[in-house]
């Protein structure tokens, strides 16, 4: 039996996007033993995954490098036929280069790429057109699969579906209002304005991590709508995706919940503040919408990943987005 390892130890949204590679590899090698390596905290994405054999975990916060070399020992013992490294950083390059894998594949920007058997040029855009991250990732395996990137996909279990069933008894939307970066986060008072403008028959669920609970409470406190429920910190990743799946719309920032929605083909509207869809991390659901400032701003984008504050102090990239833009995407 062929053994394949995919490495993606970045943040959760990056891991979700990398599942497109898993889908394509499984299509072309359905009998292969397929493993994935992720950072600690992201392993729950693959609970009861139908074709992942093993999830390897790198704890980056506790004895980071001791654990790294322990992982290398484990990987070398597994004697993988193929190691596909999605990342461009030295640590995962070391794991790939010294994995003893028969075929080692990674991007040319990785410092250890000179030791890989297959080196793929990392392309940000092609013919001056932005390339989606799933397409960039797919280039790692396109030579032995096909030319089309697969969409990311997560597999909430029946247990995950049952855990959120009680919240699906009415028409609802989900809002994931938070982001790690201030300039990628649509302001709380503008989320409040949206909520206050919604039809009264639509229930609102606020999603996020435990650290987002206070922000969600702030939004509820400012709202005149009494059909808002704070679920931040109460749902697992897969349970959140399961709830998003049947929402009439999911409002998100340029952040991981957008990719959760894409992974279950849920309707999604992504609000872009300081970043832009051309960076290649946009929504991929069949029913996807981009919401961004309509007029050009010379200061936008101000960075690839967002900033802790608006460099110019005005935050026009968020403040100039109208409430009507958010309401327009709701199905009538």
N, C-alpha and C positions, 0 to 999 in steps of 0.2 A: 504494500500500500504506500502511495506517495505521501510524503509529509511536507506541509507548507507552513511557514511562520510569517505572519504579517506584524510589523512593528510600528506602533503609533503611540508614543508616550506623552503627547502634548495634551492640551486641555480638552474638555469633554466635547465641545463642538467639532474639533478636529477629528476626534475619534469617530463621531457619528458620520462625518463625511467620508472617512476611510472605509466605512462599511460597504460602500459601493464596490471597492476592490474585493471584499469578501464575497459579495453577490456574484461578481463576474468569475472569480476563481472557482466558486462552487458550481457555476453553470458549466464551465469547461473541464473541471476535474471533480465530478460529483462523488467519486469514491475516495478522494484524498482525505487525509487527516489534517484538518485545518485548525491552526492555533493562532492566537493573537496575543501580543504583549502590550499592556497599557500601564499607565501610572496608577498607583493605589488611589482608590476612590471612583475610578471609572469602570471597574470590573462588573458592577451591577448592571451595566448596559447589556450584558451577555448572559444573564440568568436565564436558563432554559432555552438558550438560542438553539435552533433546530439543527445547525450543522457545524457549530464550533465544538471541537473536541476538548480543548483546554485553553484557559485564560491564564497567561503568565502575568505577574504583577510586580512592578518596580516601585518600591517605597522610596520616593525622592526626599521625604522629609526626615526620615530616621535612618541613620547609618547609610546614607545615600550611596556611597561608592563601595562600601562593603557589600551591600545588597546587589549592586550592579555586577560585581565580579562573581557573586554567587549565582546570579542569573546567567552569566556567561558560561559558567560551569554546567548548569542545567541544560542550556541550549546546545552546547557542544556534545553532551551525552545523547541528545535526541537525534543527532545526525539528520538534519532536515535536508530534503531534496532541494528545497527552494526557500530562501529568506528574502522577503520583500520589505524594504525599509522605506517608509513614507516620509520619515523625518530627515532634516538636513543638519543635525547637530552631532557633535563628536561622540558623545556617549553611545548613542544608538548606532553610529557608524562603527565604533569599536566592536559592539555586539555582533554586527553584521559581518564585518571583515574577518573576525576570528571565531565565527560560529561553527566552522567546519561544514557549512552548507555546501552542497554540490553546485548550486547556483545562487549567487548573492547579487541582489538588485537594489540600486539606490540612485539618488540624484547626484549630479556632478558637484553640487554645492556642499555636499557632506565632506568634511576634512579627511575622512578615510576612504573616499570614493576610489582612490587610485588602487585600492586593494579589492574592490568589488569585481565580480566577473562581468556584470552588466551595468554600465553607467549611463544614466538617462539625463539629458539636458533639461534643467528645470526652466520651464517657460512661464512667464507671468502673463504674456499676451501673445497672440498670433495674428499676423497681418493687421496689427494695430487694434485688434479686437480683444477685449478682456476675456480671459479663459477662466472658466469656473474651476474651483479647487478639485472637484470630482474629476474633471477632465485632465488636470495636471497630474493627479494621482494615477489616473488610468494609463497614462503614458508609460508607467513602470511595467505594465503587463500587456500592453497593446500588441506587442510583437508576437505573442503566442496566444492571444484571445481574438479580439476583433477591434474595430476602430471606434466603437461607441462606448462611452462611459456608462456604467450602471448607476442608477440613483441609490442614495443611501437608504438603508432599511433597518429598522429595529423590529423586534418581535415581542410585544407585550403578551404575556401569557394569559390564560383564562383566569388565573388568580389576580393578575393586574387588572383585568377587565372587571372582575367582580368587586375589587376594592374601590372602584370609582363608579360603579353602577348606580348607587344612590344619588349621585349628582347629575345623572343623565335623564332625570324624570321630567325635565322641562327644557324649553329652548334656551340655549346658553351660548355665551362666548367666553373665551379665556383671554386674559391679559397677563403677560409676563413683563412687568414694568421695570425690572432692574437690569443693571449691567455692571460688570467690574469697573468699567471706565465711565466717568462722568459724561464725557462728550459723546458717548454712544447711547446714553440713557435719556429717553424722552422725558421731559419734566413731569413731576408728580401732578402739578396743578393742571397740566394739559390732559393727563389721563383722567383726572376728575371731571374736566369739561366734557370729555367724550362720554364718560359713564352717565353724567347728568343729562346727556342728549339722547340716550338710547330709548327705544320703545320700552314701555313698562313690562311687556311680556318676556323680555330677555333677561335672564339671570347672568350675573358676572362672576367668574371665578378668577381670583388673582393667584398666579403661580409663581414659584421661586424657591430658592434655597432657604434654610433656616435664617440666614443672615438678612434675608429680604423681608422678613416678617414685619419689622417696624415700618419699612417703607409702605408696605401694603396696608398697614393699619392707618398710616397717615392719609393714604388715598381714601380709605373708607370714611375716616373722620371728616374729610373735606367734601364728601359726596352727599347729595340729597337723595340718592337712590338706595332703597333699603333691601335690594336684591343682590347685594355684593357679599361674597364669601371669601375670606382669606385662607387660602390653602398653602401658603408659602411654608415650606419645611415639613409639610404633612404627607407629601407624596414622594415616592421614589421616582427616578428618572423614567422608568418604564410605565409607572402609573400615570405620570404627567402626560406622556405621549398617548396613553390609552384614553385619557380624558380629552385631549386635544383632537383626537381622531373624529369625534362626533360633534364637535362644536360647529356652529354655523359660521364662526370666524375666530381665528386666533391672532391677536395683536401682539407683536413681539418687537424687540429691538434687534439690532445686528448682534445677535448673541446665540447661545446654545439652544434656547427654546425654539428658535426659528428652525434649526436643524432637526429637533425632535419632531416638529410638525411635518417637515419634509419627509422624514423617515417613515411616517405612517400615512403619507399623502393626504394630510389634513389641510383644509383651507387656511391660508395664512396671509397676513398683511404685515410686512416688515417695515418698520419706521427707521429710516436712515438719517442720522443727524450729522456727525462730523465725518463719518466714513461714507463710501459710495459702493454701489453694487458692482462696479467695474473691477473692484479688487478680487472678485471671484468667489464670494461667499454668500451669494444671494439664495433666496428660497427656491425650491425645486418641485413643490407640489403642483399638481395640475391646475389648482385654483390658487394662484399666487399673485400678490400685489406688492408693488414697491411704493412706499409713501416717503417723499422727500421734498425739500424746499423747491418751489417751482422756478424761482429766479436764480441765475448763476451767482455764486459768491466767490470772490477772488481768494478767499481764505479756506475754501473747502475743496478737497479734504485737507485737514491739517495734520494727518498722520495715518498710518496703516491700521493701528490698533486702538485708536482713541487716546484721550488724554485725561488727566485728573481735573482739569479745568479748561475753559475756553481761553486760548492764548490772548484773545483780544477783549475778553470780558463781556461780550454782548450775547454770545450763543445764538446768533441769528439762524444757524443751520437747523436748530430745533424750534426756536421761538417763531419763526416765519412759516412753519407748517400749520395749516389751518385745520380746525376741527371738522370742517366740511370734507376735507380730504380723507379723513378717517371714516366718516360716516358713509361716504359714497361707495365704499367697497362692501358694505353689508348687503346681503341678499334681500331683495324686497319681498 
